[in-house]
Amino acid sequence: MLPYWLLIACATSQKTESVGGEDTSETVEASDTIDTMLNPVEQLVRVSMALRGIRPSGSDLDHIQTDPSALRAFAEDYVQTPEFGRTVRDMYAETLLTRRLGGALPAVGDLEGFTRLQREQGLSEEPLALIERVVMEDMPFTEIVTADWTVLDETAATIWADHTYDFDLGGEQEVEWLDQRPAAGVLTTNSMLIRWDSNQSNVNRGRANMVSDFFLCESFAGRDIPIDPTVDLSDPEIVADAIQDNPQCVACHQAMDPIGAHFWGHRPELTPFQITQAETAGDCDNLIKPCYPIKMYSASYEDYWDTLELRGPGYYGAESQDMETLGAHIASDPQFAQCQAKRFAGYLTQRDVDVIPFEEGVALQSLFEESDFDAKALAVAIVTSPAFLTRSAVDQERQDALPGIQVIRPEQLDRTIEALTDFQFIVSVEGSLFGDTPMLMNDTIGMRAMGGGVDGLRVTRPTHSPTPNRLMVLRTVAEEAAAQVVTKDLAVSSADRVLLTKWSGTDETAVRAQLVDLHLRILGESVTAESSQIDASYDLWLAALAASDDDQAAALTTVVTAFLQSPDVLYY
Amino acid sequence: MSHKKPTRRGVLQSLGGLGGLGLLGGVSIPAFALPPGRRMIVVRAMGGWDVTHCMDPRLSTSVGGRLAVEGPDVNEANPGDEQIVSYEGLDIMTNVAKRPSVDLFFSEHAKATVVINGISVGSIAHDECRVRILTGTRATTNPDLGLVVSLDGAATFAVPYLDLTGGAFLGGYAAYASQLGNNNQIKALLDRTIPLNGAAGSGVTYPGFLPNPGQSDAIEAFMKDRASRIEAQGWGGDVSAKRIADLQTADDRRQQLMAEGQTFSESLEFGRAPTLSRQCALAVEMLEQGLCHSVAIEDSSSWDSHNDISDQHDHFERLFDALNTMVADLEAADLFEDTLIVVLSEMTRTPVRNQDGGKDHWPSTSALLIGGFLDGARALGGTDTALSPYGVDLGTGLVDTSAPPLQYNQFIAGVLNTAGAQPEEWLPGVEVLRGIVD
């Protein structure tokens, strides 16, 4: 069997589907495989959704039909867009879990007046914004663990002390820390340090596991822990000796503790209760009683591992001094390259990292390293690989390796709907401190996890299948978006419309022309006005008109509602 | 159950081939047309309970001059209040001053309760232990016990598995489950007439569009047509077949939920997370209405007492107060005889305290099984003087020091067997813990 990834280097004869009476098939060099590929329109939709979370524009869809070879060029354009940056953020939100349910610090002191949403985002987006900036500014991806800067918004800049944020400018800014913390990209973002905190008895082992799991795909916590009854757990000195000398303990601790030892200079944990107490009492010492802006680093604690008689900093047997050298070790570790490459592949093709075949992981690692860690190139290679663009394969082993039909994520649905209709499903709860909440990008009062996403706390893996809740979310969003876009579009001329750009009246020819456009832009289907697909949609229009007592706007809203929640939107 | 059942894999494979029928013309194929077993309520006390405070009772003891276990009597003003009481032969740690609901519960329901002690989970990481104690496996991609039990007879229920925790493991069966949302967001999905505001200053209000019956019918017909076209596209492989088949399953569930879920939606308050007591009441209501077959609920307070072990008093009191009410409600609804309540936590805590007066993680746990059909007032398994799990005879559930300790997967297999599910289908090769009902 050809490894999945080597398929990108092989020419196979491809049978493409004919759609709408138009023959879009093309043949390349013949071989003994006859796999069924997606047609050019379907390919472009899939690539665009995977990279950007939005459908291709009408002009892009027209172009690909005349020039199917432009697919890769389109992919290379798509990774230059802001939407790809948001995809990168969403991707690492699923890994780092900083977009956490309940992740907000109290609105007291300097943070008074900030909404819940602002506080959640201020605490969650820092590492995601850092990674996005690394990718979108074409830095080597290793920068995510070596960067000596971070990205803060105004809320985060209010929470944290010791940085170069310019409050006069506002917005998200690239900043430097002024507290002399050794820099290691996302590992030294305050957001990660709070999300992955450490109580006194944990002594940064949870953080060590975070490093090994997220950046090397090798979790310490997944190992079995045998109980050794001879170890007196009531005596800290005996425990400290055991993790140095007892073989059952040493197996994990010899690698885990030296990684954890890098984190001592950073505040171990921070609770809302601490802050509220300190702010209320006005008795702030920024150690046990933190007030805004909060200090997160102190060099005087860097060697606290020594005080506790724990192992000093190290990296799997190699010497290390501080977070900067830790980041450098990770960046140069081949495991990092393979792990992150697999994370990209897993996210973009909706497969669990653990099921990505070994050969594919190695191939992706090579590609990533040889490109000097070009994340955009990696993403393009993944989504333009024949395996991702294949609907079915004749060879059973290759068939089993196909990612298969994809299901729209809530974040993608949010962007798709907004791009098609200029509507984002935002709710404002009267009298609350939530603020304007985008319902597909939030879990406190939003519907992200219900729509198949993660909430960073209880739901830590996405769901890639239709569920009752997901369908209800899709229906709700479709109805609201349809109501808004039809009302707005019918109030302006066709040149100013967002979705119904072809609408010119209710005679059949005109309606069919509009439906053809909606099929292309929403359903990702290129069909002619006389096709069976348009017949079915025209039937929808007639039924909607009858059910709406001939109210054109209501009928159009019904039609658009149906299109926006169609299985063609759910899947790609 | 004695009848031979099809394997899940076989059903899924047949689904893939018959999916075309399922998505055309409104015909839906029930994926699991098997008689349902016992209902199940999974009560999760996540964070790590200290079993010495209740079901694995220990007073503080030293062995060989070394502190072996610190029980709930340690550092208490009135240590004599901690008593190991025998309820019909079942020993439980009680403190009528600090945990009166525990005493009340076992006084009333010891005979309907089986305790399982000394379940090895093999890890001290919360996330790892959680997946192991809920799924019986190490993979988050496998369904948890509440979902497995709900799949038999799934076609009968609007939502076979109702997850009130938001953190159930659904595996590949998410189409058979529904969640409320952390602040009852499902209410806004089920009842689209609830008025909501758009962004401040936008002038947008919701709902903007509520299809009338004729409009809904038109939309449904269009959706069915599009679904059939996707089915006809010929996506290959198990992944695609499952995802496409799930659309029909999920849509059937959605329609049933929207038709039958109004009653329970009315009892939810949008924007307010249900307390443990409210979750218990909801669970009984939903089972009584026949909306679901199993429910997962969770005490959202953290049992993770690293800093002060005396927190466990309040946790156990709150838990058993809720259990008392829930059992009473089940009895009143005539459901207690056919319902299995599984109360568990992903781990217990170290036998002795740390330097902060709390306890850290310990790679074993206990569980409570409660049900009117149980021959209770018994404890299976056990732990030694240092809280290490004893070996267990899996044929009887009794302690056998010559045998290996009870493992989490064997425990889950035993629970599935008790509930009437087929453990060998979900945990192949795992020996079942007997002695609960057989």
Interface residues (C-beta under 8 A of the other chain):
Chain A: E17 T36 L101 N199 Q200 S201 N202 N209 A221 G222 R223 D224 I225 P226 I227 P229 D232 L233 S234 P236 D352 R391 S392 A393 Q399 D400 L402 P403 G404 I405 V407 I426 V427 S428 V429 E430 S432 D436 D443 T444 I445 G446 M447 A449 M450 G452 D455 L457 R458 V459 T460 R461 T463 H464 S465 P466 T467 P468 N469 R470 L471 M472 V473 T476 E479 E480 A482 A483 Q484 T487 L523 Q533 A536 S537 D539 L540 A543 A544 A546 A547 S548 A554 T557 T558 T561 A562 Q565 S566 P567 D568 L570 Y571
Chain B: R66 L67 E70 G122 S123 I124 A125 D127 E128 R138 T140 T141 V159 T165 G166 G167 L170 G172 A174 A175 A177 S178 Q179 G181 N182 N183 Q185 I186 A188 L189 L190 R192 L196 N197 G198 A199 A200 S202 V204 Y206 P207 G208 F209 L210 P211 N212 P213 G214 Q215 D217 A218 I219 A221 F222 M223 D225 R226 A227 R229 I230 Q233 G234 W235 G236 G237 D238 V239 S240 K242 R243 I244 D246 L247 T249 A250 D251 R253 R254 L257 M258 G271 H306 N307 T350 P351 V352 R353 N354 Q355 D356 G358 D360 W362 P363 S364 D384 A386 S388 P389
